[in-house]
Structures are given as C-alpha cells and as structure tokens.
Amino acid sequence: MHLVMDNYAAHKKVEVRDWLGANPRVHVHFTPTSGSWLNLVEVWFGIIERQAIHRGTFRSVADLNAKIRAFITGWNDRKHPFVWTKTADDILKKANRPTTSNTAH
C-alpha cells in the first residue's frame, strides 16, 4: 500500500514510525513543502469518488479498477483544466478578515 501524506509531523511520532517499521508493505510518500497545488489531487479523487464509485458494487478489485479507468477515459475525452474560482486577493481578504466575536475561550 502506498500512502501519500502531507508534511504534517504526525508521521514523526515514535508510535507511527514503529508501526511503519513493523509493516514493510506500507510505503509512505510525502508531498513537498509548499505543494498546495496538490490540493487539486484531492479534488480529483473526490470527483472520482462522487461520480464513479460512490455507492457502487464491485465484485473485485479488477472490477473497481475498470470502473475508475472508464471514468478517467470519459473525463479525458471531454477534458478541461481546473480553474481557480477565487483570486489571490479574495483568498487573502477572507484569511485576514477581522474576528466577529470577542469570546474568551
């Protein structure tokens, strides 16, 4: 099994390193720092899940794989690029907006 993980430090915990060491069939790959563009990969997997395999019944891994590959082929036939819908200014404005409450939590 191959796991793609972000660079969050959870994988550095002793328990996680020990578990990975005891499970040599699990291979961990880390996204690069400043790899926010990879968020689109997560979007892509979400599209596949919602449009191709959600609530599906698959009798085998090969059956599931065939369904995913058929979806990808159809997607590629009508391909179009992902387009960011917000400008950098819109994103920064939202990220830097003032707090609306003054609770003392």
N, C-alpha and C positions, 0 to 999 in steps of 0.2 A: 504494500500500500504506500502510495506517495501522498504526503500531506504538504500543502502549500500554506505557509503561515506568515503572518506579518512579523515585524521585528520586535513585537512586544516581548518583554523579558520573562514571561511565564515559562518558556521553554528552558530557561537557565536554572530553574529551581532544581534542587538535588533530586527530589522525587520524580520529576519529569525526566531528567537525564538518566536516572536509574531505570525507569520504565522503558525508555527508548533503547537503552543498552541491553535490556532483557528481551526486547522484541526486534531482532535484527531485520525482520521483513518489513518494518515500517521505516520509510525513508522520509526525512523532513527537509523541505526546501524553503528558504526564507526569501520573502520579497525584498527588493533593495530599499535602502533608506531613500526617502523622497520619491517613492514609487506610487504616488496617489493615482496615476493613470491606470494602475492595475485595478482600481475600484471598478472600472468598466468590465473587467473579467467577471467580477461578482454579479454585475448587472446581467451579463451574458448568460451565466449559469442560471440566474433567476428566470430569464426569458425561456430558456430550455425547459426548466422545471415546470413553469406555469403552462406553456403552450404545447409541450410534447409529452411529458411523463407524469404530470400530476394526476393522481387517481387512476393511473394506468395499471393494467395487469400484464405482467411479463413472466413467461414460463421459464425463462433462463436469462443468464447474463447476455448471451448472444442475442436474444430477443430484444432486451433493453438497448443493447448497443446498436442494433439495427434501427430501432425507433429513433434514437438520438441522431444517428448518421443520416437517416432520411430527412429529419427535421433540418439538419445543417445543410444538406444538399438543396432543399427547398429554399432555405434562407439565402444561400449563396446565389440562387437563380434570380432572386429579387433584391439583391443586396443594396444596402445604402449605409453610409457611415453613421456612426453615433455622433450626435451633435450636442454639445453642452447647451443647455437651455438658459443658463444664467451667466451674466458677465462676471468678471472678477470683481468689479465694483459692487455688484449686487450681493455677492457672496460675502465680501468684506464688510459691507454695511450691516448685514444680518449678524455676522460673527461679532461685530463690535458694538451692537446696539446696547443702550443702557438698560440696566435691570429695572423691572417694573414693580418690584415689591421690595420691601426692606424688612424681611423676616430675619429673626436672629436664631437661625437653626444651628 
